[in-house]
Amino acid sequence: MFADLTNRNANEHARLKSPLLPDLQCMTFYYHLYGHGGTLNLYMAEGDNLGTQLWTRTGSQGDIWRFGRMTTTKTNANIVFEGNY
């Protein structure tokens, strides 16, 4: 997922929703937050509800790709990656 927040308005977001995850899982990923800030959130979603926030990073994290890891907390749910400004 790529979300360029350079020319965005406050409270705009981009979301990517995973397929349904039937079991508890450990998820690993890389992220790149650099520049004017913004926030990357990961949620454990059920249906159309964003549900529980599992992980978050805010502001510039440097001009490098960083490693992230989190564990799901429910079965039969989706992971939602949300980037916002």
N, C-alpha and C positions, 0 to 999 in steps of 0.2 A: 504494500500500500504506500502510495506517495501522496502527501498532502502538503502543498506549498501554501504557507500562511502569509506570504509576503504582502499581498494586497487584499486582505480579508477584513471583515468587520468583526467587532466583538461578538462573542457567543455563536459564531459559525463553527461547524464541526464536520468532520468526515468520519464515517463508521464502516468497519469491515466486520461482518458476522460469520463465525465459523459454522460448519455443519454441526448437527446435534452430536454431542459427545456422550456416549452411553456409560462410560466409566470415569472414575477419578483419574486424573492424569497430571504429570509434571510437564509443563510447556516451556520451551526455550525459544528465544527469538532475539533478533538484533534490532536496534533502533538508533536513529540519528536525529537529535534535537539540537539545532544550532541556529543562532541568529537572534531574532527578535523575541524569542520566548515561545509561548504556547505550552500545551499540556498534552501528554499521552496517557490515556487511562485504559485499563483493561477491566472488563466487567464479566461477571458470571450471570448471563441473561437467561430468563425463562420466558418463552413466548416473545411478546412485544415489549416486555418490561426489561429495562437495563439491569435490574437486580443489584447484586452486591459488587462493589468496587474491590478488586483484588490487588491492584497494582497501579501506581501512578508516578510520573516524573513531570516536573514543571520547570520551565525556563531552559536557557541554553545549557547543554551538557558538554559543550566543546565540539570542535569540528572533526569528530571521529565516530565510528560505529561502536556502540556499546552493547554488551550482552545483558539480556534480561531473562529472568526465570520466575515462574510462579506455579503454584499448584491449584488445580481446580478444587472446589469445595462441595460440589453437588454432582449427582449423576443426571443424565438426560437433560442437559442444559447446553447453552452455546457460550462461546467466548466472543466478546465484542471488543475490538480495538477501536478507540475513539481518539482522534486528534482534534484539538480545538484551540482557538486563539482567545 
